[in-house]
Each structure stands twice: as C-alpha cells, then as structure tokens.
C-alpha cells in the first residue's frame, strides 16, 4: 500500500480547505482595499507582506479621554476560516486596561465565538458573527478603551482600580496616572515610527481619503475566477470520482 496515496475522503477535505483559505484571503483583500479607500478615524492597518492573515494595527487614543495622544500598536491575526471565525488581537506595547491581559491579549465580546455560555454574562448576539469585519472590530476596540467592561475583566487589578477612579469622581487617580504614563511611553514609539499622533478632534477625524497603496494588496489580488464558490461541490465530486477511478481506496 502506497503510504503517500490519499483516500478520496482526504482529497475532498484538502480541496475544501483550499477553497476555505482562498475565500478568507479574498475577504481580507477586499477589506484591506476598503479601509485604504475609505479609512476610518482612529486607526490604521497594514497587512504583512508575506502573510495576509497577519495585520499590524495602530490605534490612536480618542481626544477627550485618558488615552488622548496615545499610539497603541497591536497584531491582528485571522484564522484560515475567516470570516466564519473571529480574529485575535494582541497589543505590542503595555496597555493597563480591565479588558487587556498582562501579555497584551485583548478580551472583547465581539471576538468571542458565538456559543452559548451562561457563565460568561454575554449574549450570543454580542459575540462574533460573519457579518462583522475589521472596521467594526477596531471601532469596538476604540470604544472599549474609554468604556471598559468591568463585569468580566481580563485584568482584575486594572478593573478594581478603574472602578475606584470612576466611583470617586476622579479623586482616586491611580488608574488615570498609570494610563497617562503609558500614553507618554507610547508617544516615544510613535516618534520612532515617524508617526504624528492626532491630538485634537479635528486632527483625529479624517476629512479626505488618501489614495490607496497597491503595494500590499496587489500581492494578494488573485483572479476572480479562482473564487467561483458555486462550483465547489462539483469540483469536490469530480476529484472524488477521479480518485476512485484511479484505484485510490481508503487507507
């Protein structure tokens, strides 16, 4: 028996996986182009030149909040079955926040799989669904920076400190001082990257859309005919028939 011979079942699974990954790459390519042509205030995104499933994100602290003037970098990693499963976000610089673990991993409902978990305190509708996208994710993250979810914190100490700050009307300012300290540290990262961080509301809000850069998206701009999902089942059947005709049985 040839150990390298694939069964029709395994071959079918391989074909399905290829179509799944291809669909994810196409979806991410379209999203990236959309964010380049119609950018949203508060963040910028850059796809890894060698891996479309890894993006670098720069989040700017919203004016009028503790995070004003902050420059927070994060890595956005997508699964091979995106958008049917959510991506993950990990901050690269220190972020003292109730919903950010000490290692930088972000905990937010929109990135949780849509399963019923009565112990989480989250509704299924608050969790991930395939209609979500990078734009809605990052806007939710920016909102979460200023309005943490303290009911299920990732950083308990930060959550307790935040609640003391809120309940004291700002008199207990330990939380605010820590956040501002990290904002100042992030500004040094911005200087190293040659980034001018928006400070005012006018600077923060985008007035014109810059011309999109095709340097990255062109590398993933695959032929439309390659993504003819309507023929996926027919292709799988054809592969299975060919495999059976060639005498490749179950191993």
N, C-alpha and C positions, 0 to 999 in steps of 0.2 A: 504494500500500500504506500503510495506516494505521500510523505508527510506534508508536502507543500501544496497538495491538491485541496482546494476549497470546496466545501459542500455547497449546494445551491442555496441553502438557507444562509450560510455565512456570506456568500457572494451577494445575496439580496440585502443583507444587513449592511454590507460595505457600501453598496450603491446608495442605500437610503441615507447613510451617514454622510456621503459625499454631497448629496442633494441638500442635506440639513446644513452643513457647513457653508456650502455655496450660497444658500439663502441668507444665512447670517451675515456673510461678507457683503452681499448685495445690500441688505438692510442698513448695515453700518456705513457703507459707502454713501448711500443716499442721505443718511442722517448727517454725515460729516459735511457733505456738499451743502445741505440745507442750513447748517449752522454757519457756514462760511459766507453764504449769500445773504442770509437773514440772521445775523448774530443777535444775541440777547445780552442785555447789560448784566454785568455781574460775574461773567466767567469767559474763559477762552479754552478751546480744546485743540489738541494736536494728536494725531494718530501716529503710532510707532511705524517707522518706515518699513520695518521688516515683519510687523505683526499687526494686522488690522484689529485684532481682539484686545489690544492694549493701547489705551489712550492716556496722555498726560493732561491733567486739568489744572487750570489756575483760577482760583476763586478769589474775588475781591470783596473785602468786608463792606457791607452796605453802610452808606452815610447815616448818621444819626443813631448808630448802635455802638456797642462796646468794640465791635470788630472793624469800625471805620478805619480805612487806611491799611488794613491787613492784606497780606498776599499769601494765600494758602495753597500749596501745591498738593496734588493728590494723583493717584493712579487709579484709573477706571478699567477694570478687567471684565471682559464679556465672555460668557460661556459659548460653546460651539452651537448650542440650540437657541441662541438669542433670536428673536425677542420672546420666545416661549418660556425662558428662564431669566431671572434678573442678573445684572452685573454686580460687581462688588466695588467698593470704594475704600481706599486706604490713604490717609493723609501722610505726606512725606515729612512735614515739619510738625513740631509739637502743637497740639490743639487741646487746651484744657476745656472740656465741654462734657455735660452729662451724657451725651449720646455718642461719644467717641472713646473707644477703648484706649488704654495706655499705649498699645502698639500702633495706634493710628487707624485701626479699622472702624468704619462708621456703622452705627446701628440705627436704621431708619425703616419705618414700616413699608415704604414703597419698594424697598429692596428685599423684602421677605417673600418667600414663595407663598402662593395663595392656598394655604392649607388651614383647616380649622384647628385652632389651638386655644382652648378655653382658658389656659393659664397665662397666655401672653397679654391679654387685655386688648388685643387688636381685633378689629373686624376683618373679615375676608376681603371686603371692598377696599380696605385701606392698604392692602398688600399689592404685590406685583401682579400685573396682567399685561398681555401682549400689546395693548394699546398705549402703554407708557413708552417713553423714549428718553434719550439723553437730555433733551431740553427740559422735560418735566422733572426728571430726576434732579438735575442741578439746581433748578429753581426751588425745588423742595428742600435741598440741602442748604441753600442760602437762607431760606425762611427758618429752617431748623436752628441755624447758628444763633439767631436772635430770640427764638422761641423754642427752647429745648422741651423735650418730652421727659418729664421727671417721673412719670408713672412706671416706666421700665428702663431705668438708666443703665448705660454701659459702664459709666464711671460713677460709682456711688458717692465717693468723696466730692467730686465736682457737683453732683446733683444736690447734696446737702448744703454745700457752700453757696450754690446758686439760689436755693430756696431761702436761705438766711438773708442773702442780699436783697431778694425781692420782698420778703416779708418785713424787712427792716426799712424799706423805702430807700435803700442805698446807703444807710448808715453803716451797716456791716459790709465794708467794701473789699473784703479779702478776695472774693471772686472777681470783681471788676479789676483789681490791681493785677491779678495773675493774667487775666485775658489781655489787658493793655500791655503787659510786659511781653507777652508772646506776639502781639501785633507789632511792637517795636522790633523784635527779633526778626519777624517775617519781612520787614522793610529792608533789612540787610540782604536777604535772599533776593528781593526784587531788584536791588541795585546790582547785585552780581549777575542777574539775568538780563539786565538792561531794560527793565520794565518800569514804566511810570504808573504808579498805582493811583486810581481815581480817588479824590478826597471829597469833592463836593457832589451834590446831586446832579448838577449839570455835567460834570465830568463822568459821572457814573453811568448816566443814561446815554445810550447810543443814538446818535442823530442821523448818521449815514452808514450805509452798509459798505464795508470795504470790498474791493474786488477779490473774489475767491482765488486762493492759490491752488493750482492743479498739481503741485509737486508731489503731494502725497496721494491724493485721490486718484490720479491717473494710474498709479501703480496698481490700484485695485479696481479700476474701471473695466470690468470684464464684459464680454459680449452678451448682449441681452438674450440672444437665442440660447445661451447656455443655461438660462434660468427658466426654461419652459416647464413650470411645475405641473401643468396639466398632463404631461406625458410621463410623469414619474412612475406611475403604476404600470404603464405599458412597457416602459424600459425595464423595470424590475422583472416583469413576466418574461420578456424576451431574454434577459440574462439567465433566468431560471431554466427556460426551455433549452437554451444553448448549452447550459451546464449539464442538463440531463442527457441531451443528445450526444455529448462528448464522453459519456460514461462516468461522469463525476458523481459518485453516490455519496451518501452520508458516511463520514469517517467516525 
